[in-house]
C-alpha cells in the first residue's frame, strides 16, 4: 500500500483523486491549501500527486523534495502547454485522463518503492 499525498487546489478534483487512490487500495493524504501546513499525517510519502502551476502544488513539491526525496512525483494538470520543462514531476498526467492511466502510474510507483526497500539481513546460524 502506497501513501499518496494529493496537492490539488480544486476541491472536486482533489476528492476525485483521493477516491481513485483509495479504490486502488492505497492511502490518500490530502495536502490542504487552506492550512498551509503540509500533509495531514506524519508518515512517509511514497507518491505526490500535485498541480505544478498552483501555489499549493509548488509548496508540496518543495516539501517532498526536502523531506521525501524518494517519493515519485506525478504532475497532474490541464494546462500542460504552460508547464516549464522542469515542472518537478517524474510523470505527467494531463486532465482529463482515464482512471486506468493513474492506476498505471501508481503501479509503476509501487514497483519503484518496492525496489527501494532494503532486504532483511541474513542471520548466521
VOMI-195905 format. One record per residue (C-alpha): x, y, z; residue number from 1. Coordinates in steps of 0.5 Angstrom, whole numbers, plus 500, padded with zeros to 3 digits. Layout:
<pts>
xx:X yy:Y zz:Z seq:NUM
...
</pts>
This chain:
<pts>
xx:500 yy:500 zz:500 seq:1
xx:503 yy:507 zz:498 seq:2
xx:502 yy:513 zz:502 seq:3
xx:500 yy:518 zz:496 seq:4
xx:500 yy:526 zz:498 seq:5
xx:495 yy:530 zz:494 seq:6
xx:496 yy:537 zz:493 seq:7
xx:491 yy:540 zz:489 seq:8
xx:488 yy:547 zz:489 seq:9
xx:481 yy:545 zz:487 seq:10
xx:477 yy:541 zz:492 seq:11
xx:473 yy:537 zz:487 seq:12
xx:479 yy:535 zz:483 seq:13
xx:482 yy:533 zz:490 seq:14
xx:477 yy:529 zz:492 seq:15
xx:476 yy:525 zz:486 seq:16
xx:484 yy:524 zz:486 seq:17
xx:483 yy:521 zz:493 seq:18
xx:477 yy:517 zz:491 seq:19
xx:481 yy:514 zz:486 seq:20
xx:487 yy:513 zz:490 seq:21
xx:483 yy:509 zz:496 seq:22
xx:480 yy:505 zz:490 seq:23
xx:486 yy:502 zz:489 seq:24
xx:488 yy:500 zz:496 seq:25
xx:493 yy:506 zz:497 seq:26
xx:492 yy:511 zz:503 seq:27
xx:491 yy:518 zz:500 seq:28
xx:493 yy:524 zz:505 seq:29
xx:491 yy:531 zz:503 seq:30
xx:495 yy:537 zz:503 seq:31
xx:490 yy:542 zz:504 seq:32
xx:491 yy:549 zz:501 seq:33
xx:488 yy:553 zz:507 seq:34
xx:492 yy:550 zz:513 seq:35
xx:499 yy:551 zz:509 seq:36
xx:502 yy:546 zz:514 seq:37
xx:503 yy:540 zz:509 seq:38
xx:500 yy:533 zz:509 seq:39
xx:495 yy:531 zz:514 seq:40
xx:500 yy:526 zz:517 seq:41
xx:507 yy:524 zz:520 seq:42
xx:508 yy:518 zz:516 seq:43
xx:513 yy:518 zz:510 seq:44
xx:510 yy:520 zz:503 seq:45
xx:511 yy:515 zz:497 seq:46
xx:508 yy:519 zz:492 seq:47
xx:506 yy:526 zz:491 seq:48
xx:500 yy:528 zz:486 seq:49
xx:501 yy:535 zz:485 seq:50
xx:498 yy:541 zz:481 seq:51
xx:505 yy:544 zz:479 seq:52
xx:502 yy:551 zz:477 seq:53
xx:499 yy:552 zz:483 seq:54
xx:502 yy:555 zz:490 seq:55
xx:499 yy:549 zz:494 seq:56
xx:503 yy:544 zz:489 seq:57
xx:509 yy:548 zz:489 seq:58
xx:509 yy:548 zz:496 seq:59
xx:508 yy:541 zz:497 seq:60
xx:513 yy:540 zz:491 seq:61
xx:519 yy:543 zz:496 seq:62
xx:517 yy:540 zz:502 seq:63
xx:517 yy:533 zz:498 seq:64
xx:524 yy:534 zz:495 seq:65
xx:527 yy:536 zz:502 seq:66
xx:524 yy:531 zz:506 seq:67
xx:521 yy:525 zz:502 seq:68
xx:526 yy:525 zz:496 seq:69
xx:525 yy:518 zz:494 seq:70
xx:518 yy:520 zz:493 seq:71
xx:515 yy:519 zz:486 seq:72
xx:512 yy:526 zz:484 seq:73
xx:507 yy:526 zz:479 seq:74
xx:505 yy:533 zz:476 seq:75
xx:497 yy:533 zz:475 seq:76
xx:495 yy:539 zz:470 seq:77
xx:490 yy:541 zz:465 seq:78
xx:495 yy:547 zz:463 seq:79
xx:500 yy:542 zz:460 seq:80
xx:502 yy:547 zz:455 seq:81
xx:504 yy:553 zz:460 seq:82
xx:509 yy:548 zz:464 seq:83
xx:516 yy:549 zz:464 seq:84
xx:521 yy:544 zz:462 seq:85
xx:523 yy:542 zz:469 seq:86
xx:516 yy:542 zz:473 seq:87
xx:518 yy:538 zz:478 seq:88
xx:515 yy:531 zz:476 seq:89
xx:517 yy:525 zz:474 seq:90
xx:511 yy:523 zz:471 seq:91
xx:506 yy:528 zz:468 seq:92
xx:498 yy:526 zz:467 seq:93
xx:494 yy:531 zz:463 seq:94
xx:487 yy:532 zz:465 seq:95
xx:482 yy:529 zz:463 seq:96
xx:485 yy:523 zz:464 seq:97
xx:482 yy:516 zz:465 seq:98
xx:483 yy:513 zz:472 seq:99
xx:487 yy:507 zz:469 seq:100
xx:492 yy:512 zz:467 seq:101
xx:493 yy:514 zz:474 seq:102
xx:493 yy:506 zz:476 seq:103
xx:499 yy:505 zz:471 seq:104
xx:503 yy:511 zz:474 seq:105
xx:501 yy:508 zz:481 seq:106
xx:503 yy:501 zz:480 seq:107
xx:510 yy:504 zz:477 seq:108
xx:511 yy:508 zz:483 seq:109
xx:509 yy:502 zz:488 seq:110
xx:515 yy:498 zz:484 seq:111
xx:520 yy:503 zz:485 seq:112
xx:518 yy:504 zz:492 seq:113
xx:519 yy:496 zz:493 seq:114
xx:526 yy:496 zz:490 seq:115
xx:528 yy:502 zz:495 seq:116
xx:526 yy:497 zz:501 seq:117
xx:533 yy:494 zz:504 seq:118
xx:532 yy:486 zz:504 seq:119
xx:533 yy:484 zz:511 seq:120
xx:540 yy:482 zz:513 seq:121
xx:541 yy:475 zz:513 seq:122
xx:543 yy:472 zz:520 seq:123
xx:548 yy:467 zz:521 seq:124
xx:547 yy:460 zz:525 seq:125
</pts>
